[in-house]
Amino acid sequence: MAEVVGVRFKQAGKIYYFDPGDLNLEVNDYVVVETARGLELGHVVIAPGQVPDSEIENPLKPVVRKAEPEDIEHAKQFEDKEKEALEECAKLIEKLKLNMKLLAAEYNLDGSRLTLHFSAAERVDFRELVRELAKRLKVRVEMRQTGPRDEAKITGGCGRCGRPLCCMTFLSNFTPVSMRMAKDQGLPLNPMKISGVCGRLMCCLVYENDYYLEMKEKMPRNGQRVMTPSGEAKVVDINPLKVSVIVELETQAIVEYPLNEVSLMIDAKRDQGNNNKKVKEKENGKNTEKENDKTKS
């Protein structure tokens, strides 16, 4: 076990562990930490605590200090410089005729390194771009190519639901999403209808998937015969969210019943058989009592 503090560098960004040392840190404190890119300004999202060594990416880097107001103001000043860097880089991309889309620019806390995020359909040789930028901006330049999901996370936007994208508001990590999840939830298997702005399957397909799998285990399958308050019927669909079963009656009417009002025919027949057995046992008991009374008399 090791003592760590969880730090995030941007909204919905990945949480990184750092060594808090002897600092008294609380959630929402701003801190200056040592990273591979140099000094960075982040904010505490997980208070200091013990975590298993297996969860730590070695080596564990230290929290240098609590951020001073000057550090926060210094970081804000770089926002204007980042815009200038984007404009300069865009001009060079056009000049060099590079097939790439520039997404964002980030300076580290001391301004010694500039990281540029971009997307591209194919591999791009950006060595000349980096050399020219470093010469013009007098800073070390690093280029990072991102995938479709990370591009959506950086640029933002609204999903099909009309709300801001999950990836830019609260999703720290991307979970693998499969077409099987859409099928398990009864959604149309048309990729155009279940894909996000990134062109990949929507991340929200994961949110309720476990619930659907759990409920489908408890509910009858399509085509099974069931007993309903209106008599025998065939299951034509289920609604796990409403915990209901849609059936076709013998009259061909389509009716929806709560799950607790529906039972499989095999269960209904077994219950009926048990009831009949109890009735017979009760009748046999009465007959035995009568015979015993006759014998005594």
C-alpha positions as CSV (number, residue, x, y, z in Angstrom):
1,M,0.0,0.0,0.0
2,A,1.1,3.6,-0.7
3,E,-0.1,7.0,0.3
4,V,-1.3,8.9,-2.8
5,V,-3.4,11.9,-3.8
6,G,-5.5,11.9,-7.0
7,V,-4.9,14.9,-9.3
8,R,-6.7,15.9,-12.5
9,F,-5.4,18.5,-15.0
10,K,-8.6,19.2,-16.9
11,Q,-12.4,18.7,-16.6
12,A,-13.2,15.0,-17.1
13,G,-9.5,14.3,-17.6
14,K,-7.8,11.2,-16.4
15,I,-6.9,11.0,-12.7
16,Y,-3.3,10.6,-11.9
17,Y,-1.7,9.6,-8.5
18,F,1.0,11.6,-6.9
19,D,3.0,11.4,-3.7
20,P,1.5,14.0,-1.3
21,G,4.5,13.9,1.0
22,D,3.8,15.9,4.2
23,L,1.4,18.3,2.6
24,N,-2.0,18.7,4.1
25,L,-4.2,18.4,1.0
26,E,-7.9,18.4,0.5
27,V,-10.3,17.9,-2.5
28,N,-10.4,21.0,-4.8
29,D,-7.0,22.2,-3.7
30,Y,-4.8,23.4,-6.5
31,V,-1.3,21.8,-6.6
32,V,1.9,22.0,-8.6
33,V,3.2,18.6,-9.5
34,E,6.1,17.1,-11.3
35,T,5.2,15.3,-14.6
36,A,7.0,14.0,-17.7
37,R,6.2,17.4,-19.3
38,G,7.7,19.4,-16.4
39,L,5.8,21.3,-13.7
40,E,2.0,21.2,-14.1
41,L,-0.9,22.9,-12.3
42,G,-3.7,20.4,-11.3
43,H,-6.5,20.2,-8.8
44,V,-7.0,17.5,-6.2
45,V,-10.0,15.3,-6.8
46,I,-9.2,12.4,-4.5
47,A,-8.0,13.2,-1.0
48,P,-4.7,11.6,0.3
49,G,-5.2,7.9,1.2
50,Q,-3.8,4.4,0.8
51,V,-4.1,2.5,-2.4
52,P,-2.7,-0.9,-3.5
53,D,0.7,-0.8,-5.2
54,S,-0.9,-2.5,-8.2
55,E,-2.9,0.7,-8.9
56,I,0.2,2.9,-9.0
57,E,2.1,3.7,-12.2
58,N,5.7,3.7,-11.1
59,P,7.6,5.8,-10.4
60,L,5.2,7.8,-8.2
61,K,6.0,11.5,-8.8
62,P,5.7,14.1,-6.0
63,V,3.4,17.0,-5.3
64,V,5.9,19.9,-5.3
65,R,3.7,22.3,-3.4
66,K,0.2,23.7,-2.9
67,A,-0.4,26.2,-5.7
68,E,-0.1,29.9,-4.9
69,P,-2.4,32.5,-6.4
70,E,0.5,33.5,-8.6
71,D,0.7,30.0,-10.0
72,I,-3.0,30.0,-10.9
73,E,-2.7,33.5,-12.5
74,H,0.4,32.4,-14.4
75,A,-1.5,29.4,-15.8
76,K,-4.3,31.7,-17.0
77,Q,-1.9,34.0,-18.8
78,F,-0.7,31.1,-20.9
79,E,-4.3,30.7,-22.3
80,D,-3.7,33.7,-24.6
81,K,-0.3,32.3,-25.6
82,E,-2.0,28.9,-26.4
83,K,-4.4,30.7,-28.8
84,E,-1.4,32.4,-30.5
85,A,0.4,29.1,-30.8
86,L,-2.7,27.5,-32.4
87,E,-2.9,30.3,-35.0
88,E,0.8,30.1,-35.8
89,C,0.7,26.3,-36.1
90,A,-2.4,26.5,-38.4
91,K,-0.5,28.8,-40.7
92,L,2.4,26.5,-40.9
93,I,0.2,23.4,-41.5
94,E,-1.4,25.2,-44.4
95,K,2.0,26.3,-45.7
96,L,3.5,22.8,-45.5
97,K,0.3,21.3,-46.9
98,L,0.0,18.8,-44.1
99,N,-3.2,16.7,-44.0
100,M,-4.0,17.1,-40.3
101,K,-6.5,18.8,-38.1
102,L,-5.2,20.9,-35.2
103,L,-7.3,20.5,-32.0
104,A,-5.7,22.2,-29.0
105,A,-2.5,23.6,-27.5
106,E,-1.2,23.3,-24.0
107,Y,1.8,25.0,-22.2
108,N,3.2,23.5,-19.1
109,L,3.3,25.7,-16.0
110,D,6.7,27.3,-16.6
111,G,6.1,27.7,-20.3
112,S,9.1,25.6,-21.4
113,R,7.1,23.0,-23.3
114,L,4.1,23.3,-25.7
115,T,2.0,20.3,-26.5
116,L,-0.2,20.3,-29.7
117,H,-3.0,17.9,-30.1
118,F,-4.1,16.9,-33.6
119,S,-6.0,14.3,-35.5
120,A,-5.2,12.8,-38.9
121,A,-6.6,10.0,-41.1
122,E,-3.1,8.9,-42.0
123,R,0.4,9.0,-40.6
124,V,1.8,12.6,-40.8
125,D,5.5,13.6,-41.0
126,F,5.4,16.7,-38.9
127,R,9.2,17.0,-38.2
128,E,9.6,20.2,-40.2
129,L,6.5,21.6,-38.6
130,V,8.0,21.0,-35.1
131,R,11.3,22.5,-36.1
132,E,9.7,25.6,-37.5
133,L,7.4,26.1,-34.5
134,A,10.2,25.7,-32.0
135,K,12.2,28.3,-33.9
136,R,9.3,30.8,-34.0
137,L,7.9,30.3,-30.5
138,K,11.3,29.6,-28.8
139,V,9.8,26.6,-26.9
140,R,10.1,22.9,-26.9
141,V,7.2,21.5,-29.1
142,E,5.5,18.1,-28.7
143,M,2.9,16.8,-31.2
144,R,0.3,14.3,-30.0
145,Q,-2.1,12.5,-32.4
146,T,-5.5,11.6,-31.0
147,G,-8.2,9.2,-31.9
148,P,-11.8,10.0,-32.7
149,R,-13.0,9.7,-29.1
150,D,-10.3,11.9,-27.7
151,E,-11.0,14.4,-30.5
152,A,-14.6,14.7,-29.4
153,K,-13.4,15.0,-25.8
154,I,-11.2,18.0,-26.7
155,T,-13.5,19.8,-29.1
156,G,-16.8,19.1,-27.2
157,G,-20.3,19.3,-28.5
158,C,-23.8,17.8,-27.8
159,G,-24.9,14.3,-28.1
160,R,-28.1,12.9,-29.6
161,C,-29.7,13.4,-26.2
162,G,-29.2,17.2,-26.5
163,R,-26.8,17.3,-23.5
164,P,-23.1,18.1,-23.5
165,L,-20.9,15.1,-24.4
166,C,-20.3,12.7,-21.5
167,C,-16.6,12.5,-22.4
168,M,-16.1,16.2,-21.9
169,T,-18.2,16.5,-18.8
170,F,-17.5,13.5,-16.5
171,L,-16.0,10.5,-18.3
172,S,-12.4,10.1,-17.2
173,N,-11.7,6.8,-19.2
174,F,-13.2,5.3,-22.3
175,T,-14.8,1.8,-21.8
176,P,-15.0,-0.6,-24.7
177,V,-18.4,-0.6,-26.3
178,S,-19.8,-3.4,-28.5
179,M,-22.7,-3.9,-30.9
180,R,-23.8,-6.7,-28.6
181,M,-24.6,-4.1,-25.9
182,A,-27.1,-2.4,-28.3
183,K,-28.6,-5.8,-29.2
184,D,-29.0,-6.7,-25.5
185,Q,-30.9,-3.4,-24.9
186,G,-33.2,-3.9,-27.9
187,L,-31.8,-0.9,-29.8
188,P,-31.7,-0.7,-33.6
189,L,-28.5,-2.2,-34.9
190,N,-28.0,0.6,-37.4
191,P,-24.5,2.2,-36.6
192,M,-25.8,5.6,-37.7
193,K,-28.4,5.6,-35.0
194,I,-26.2,4.4,-32.1
195,S,-23.0,6.3,-32.8
196,G,-21.8,9.5,-31.2
197,V,-20.4,12.6,-32.8
198,C,-17.0,10.8,-32.8
199,G,-18.3,8.2,-35.2
200,R,-17.9,5.4,-32.6
201,L,-20.6,3.6,-30.7
202,M,-22.0,5.8,-28.0
203,C,-20.4,5.5,-24.6
204,C,-23.8,5.6,-22.9
205,L,-24.5,2.1,-24.2
206,V,-22.4,0.9,-21.3
207,Y,-24.4,2.6,-18.5
208,E,-27.4,0.4,-18.3
209,N,-26.0,-2.7,-20.0
210,D,-25.5,-4.7,-16.7
211,Y,-29.0,-3.9,-15.6
212,Y,-30.5,-5.2,-18.9
213,L,-28.4,-8.4,-18.7
214,E,-29.6,-9.0,-15.1
215,M,-33.2,-8.4,-15.9
216,K,-33.2,-10.5,-19.0
217,E,-32.1,-13.5,-16.8
218,K,-35.2,-13.0,-14.7
219,M,-37.7,-12.5,-17.6
220,P,-39.2,-14.9,-20.1
221,R,-37.8,-15.1,-23.6
222,N,-39.6,-14.2,-26.8
223,G,-41.7,-17.1,-28.0
224,Q,-42.2,-18.8,-24.6
225,R,-45.7,-19.7,-23.5
226,V,-46.8,-17.9,-20.3
227,M,-49.9,-17.8,-18.1
228,T,-51.4,-14.3,-17.7
229,P,-54.5,-12.9,-15.9
230,S,-56.2,-13.3,-19.2
231,G,-55.1,-16.8,-19.8
232,E,-52.4,-18.5,-21.9
233,A,-50.3,-16.3,-24.1
234,K,-47.0,-16.1,-26.1
235,V,-44.3,-13.7,-25.2
236,V,-43.5,-11.2,-28.1
237,D,-41.3,-8.7,-26.3
238,I,-40.0,-7.6,-22.9
239,N,-39.4,-4.2,-21.3
240,P,-36.6,-4.5,-18.7
241,L,-36.9,-0.8,-17.7
242,K,-40.6,-1.1,-17.0
243,V,-40.2,-4.7,-15.7
244,S,-43.0,-5.8,-17.9
245,V,-43.8,-8.5,-20.5
246,I,-45.6,-8.0,-23.8
247,V,-47.7,-11.0,-24.9
248,E,-50.0,-12.1,-27.6
249,L,-53.2,-13.7,-26.2
250,E,-55.2,-16.5,-27.8
251,T,-57.5,-13.8,-29.2
252,Q,-54.4,-12.3,-31.0
253,A,-54.6,-9.2,-28.8
254,I,-51.3,-7.7,-27.7
255,V,-51.2,-6.9,-24.0
256,E,-48.5,-5.7,-21.6
257,Y,-48.4,-7.1,-18.1
258,P,-46.1,-6.5,-15.1
259,L,-43.6,-9.3,-14.7
260,N,-45.1,-10.4,-11.4
261,E,-48.5,-11.1,-13.1
262,V,-46.9,-13.5,-15.6
263,S,-45.6,-17.0,-15.1
264,L,-44.1,-19.6,-17.5
265,M,-46.5,-22.3,-18.5
266,I,-44.2,-25.0,-17.0
267,D,-44.3,-23.1,-13.7
268,A,-48.0,-22.6,-13.9
269,K,-48.6,-26.2,-14.7
270,R,-46.3,-27.3,-11.8
271,D,-48.2,-25.0,-9.4
272,Q,-51.5,-26.3,-10.6
273,G,-50.2,-29.9,-10.2
274,N,-49.0,-29.1,-6.7
275,N,-52.4,-27.6,-5.9
276,N,-54.2,-30.6,-7.3
277,K,-51.9,-32.9,-5.3
278,K,-52.7,-31.0,-2.1
279,V,-56.4,-31.2,-2.8
280,K,-56.2,-35.0,-3.3
281,E,-54.1,-35.4,-0.2
282,K,-56.7,-33.4,1.8
283,E,-59.5,-35.5,0.4
284,N,-57.6,-38.8,1.1
285,G,-57.1,-37.6,4.7
286,K,-60.8,-36.9,5.1
287,N,-61.7,-40.4,3.7
288,T,-59.2,-42.1,6.0
289,E,-60.7,-40.3,9.0
290,K,-64.2,-41.5,8.0
291,E,-63.0,-45.1,7.7
292,N,-61.4,-44.9,11.1
293,D,-64.6,-43.5,12.6
294,K,-66.6,-46.4,11.0
295,T,-64.2,-49.0,12.4
296,K,-64.4,-47.5,15.9
297,S,-68.2,-47.6,15.8
